[in-house]
Amino acid sequence: MNENDITINPGDLRHHLTLLEPTTGTDASGVVTTFAAGDPALKVWSKIEGLGAEDAIKSGQDISRVQLKITMRYNAAVLPTKQLQRWNGNRYIIKGIVDVQERGVKLIVYCEGIGLNV
């Protein structure tokens, strides 16, 4: 199956993800944006494929980054301003979204996992 095919094999959608909404608050350092599940939480079944990974040292800390391609049924609530989270706590930052053939059937979401997502 190629990326332009809008069909989805339901058996491939075996990863359960929760969509996290940005919330803004303030602390002593100023405005802080965090992410939390909405009420009610939006959960989607998806297929997660790894595209690549890298380890780097930034500011003296070991950082692992994972590039992922996530396929799911179309949902208008999935936006680049939000994040996805697996049941085990791994979080994925949405970097890009493709509505395959712009038909509102299948989404391919490109994400980056940072930290313990390896």
Number of C-alpha atoms within 10 A of each C-alpha: 8 6 13 10 10 17 13 16 8 12 8 13 17 12 15 15 24 20 22 23 22 13 13 10 9 9 7 6 6 7 9 11 10 10 16 16 18 14 7 6 12 15 16 18 17 21 20 21 12 13 12 11 14 11 13 11 9 8 7 7 8 10 14 16 17 19 19 21 18 22 23 21 20 18 14 9 10 19 15 14 12 19 24 25 20 15 10 8 12 15 23 24 20 21 16 14 17 14 18 17 13 11 10 13 15 22 25 20 22 21 24 21 21 19 13 12 15 13
